[in-house]
Amino acid sequence: MACGSYSFETRAKRGLNKAALQKLFGLAADQDAPLFGVVSRLAWQKGIDLILANLDLIEQIGGQLAVLGSGEASLEELSVPPRKRGRVACLP
């Protein structure tokens, strides 16, 4: 998935990894958007509900959210509202 590693000195290369992640998750290609990532078991006790409650805030700041995880069926079955597609994506 990652296009390559980078260090502080070569941090300009991080844009390649961001673009690859956006493509993998079906997010809009936007190098200026803050990209938030969550890798977690999808469970209420992990605070996933707090993230879901703040999707509008993430959208307001022009951010994107990529969630990778599986867990409780009630959380896995939540779909991304059509107006948030390109900004929010979940993969199992």
C-alpha positions as CSV (number, residue, x, y, z in Angstrom):
1,M,0.0,0.0,0.0
2,A,2.7,2.5,0.9
3,C,4.7,3.8,-2.0
4,G,7.8,4.2,0.0
5,S,9.4,5.2,3.3
6,Y,10.5,8.7,4.1
7,S,12.3,10.5,6.9
8,F,12.3,14.0,8.2
9,E,14.8,14.9,5.5
10,T,12.8,13.3,2.7
11,R,9.3,14.1,4.0
12,A,8.3,15.6,0.7
13,K,7.8,11.9,-0.4
14,R,4.9,11.5,2.1
15,G,2.6,12.9,-0.5
16,L,3.0,9.7,-2.6
17,N,1.8,7.6,0.4
18,K,-1.1,10.0,1.1
19,A,-2.2,9.8,-2.6
20,A,-2.0,6.0,-2.5
21,L,-4.0,5.9,0.7
22,Q,-6.7,8.2,-0.7
23,K,-6.9,6.1,-3.8
24,L,-7.2,2.8,-1.8
25,F,-10.0,4.2,0.3
26,G,-11.8,5.9,-2.6
27,L,-11.2,9.4,-1.1
28,A,-10.9,12.5,-3.2
29,A,-7.3,13.2,-4.2
30,D,-6.6,16.3,-2.2
31,Q,-3.0,16.9,-1.0
32,D,-4.1,19.8,1.2
33,A,-6.8,18.0,3.1
34,P,-6.0,16.8,6.6
35,L,-6.2,13.0,6.5
36,F,-7.3,11.3,9.7
37,G,-6.7,7.6,10.0
38,V,-8.2,5.0,12.4
39,V,-7.0,1.4,12.6
40,S,-9.1,-0.2,15.3
41,R,-11.6,-2.9,16.3
42,L,-14.9,-1.3,15.7
43,A,-16.5,-1.3,19.1
44,W,-18.4,1.3,21.1
45,Q,-15.9,0.9,24.0
46,K,-13.1,2.1,21.7
47,G,-14.9,5.4,21.1
48,I,-15.8,4.9,17.5
49,D,-19.1,6.6,18.4
50,L,-17.2,9.8,19.2
51,I,-15.6,9.8,15.8
52,L,-19.0,9.2,14.1
53,A,-20.4,12.1,16.1
54,N,-17.7,14.4,14.8
55,L,-17.9,13.6,11.0
56,D,-19.4,17.1,10.4
57,L,-16.5,18.7,12.1
58,I,-14.0,16.8,10.0
59,E,-15.9,17.8,6.9
60,Q,-16.0,21.5,8.0
61,I,-12.3,21.7,8.2
62,G,-11.9,20.0,4.8
63,G,-10.6,16.8,6.3
64,Q,-10.8,13.2,5.3
65,L,-11.3,10.1,7.4
66,A,-10.0,6.6,6.6
67,V,-11.1,3.8,8.9
68,L,-9.7,0.3,8.8
69,G,-11.2,-2.2,11.1
70,S,-13.9,-4.7,11.8
71,G,-15.9,-5.6,14.9
72,E,-19.4,-5.0,16.2
73,A,-22.0,-5.6,13.5
74,S,-23.9,-2.5,14.4
75,L,-20.9,-0.3,13.7
76,E,-19.8,-2.3,10.6
77,E,-23.2,-1.8,9.0
78,L,-23.2,1.9,9.4
79,S,-22.9,3.3,5.9
80,V,-21.2,6.5,4.9
81,P,-23.8,9.2,4.0
82,P,-23.7,10.0,0.2
83,R,-22.7,13.6,0.9
84,K,-19.6,12.4,2.8
85,R,-18.3,10.0,0.1
86,G,-14.9,11.1,-1.0
87,R,-14.3,12.5,2.5
88,V,-15.0,9.5,4.7
89,A,-14.4,5.8,3.9
90,C,-14.3,2.5,5.8
91,L,-12.6,-0.7,4.9
92,P,-12.8,-4.0,6.7
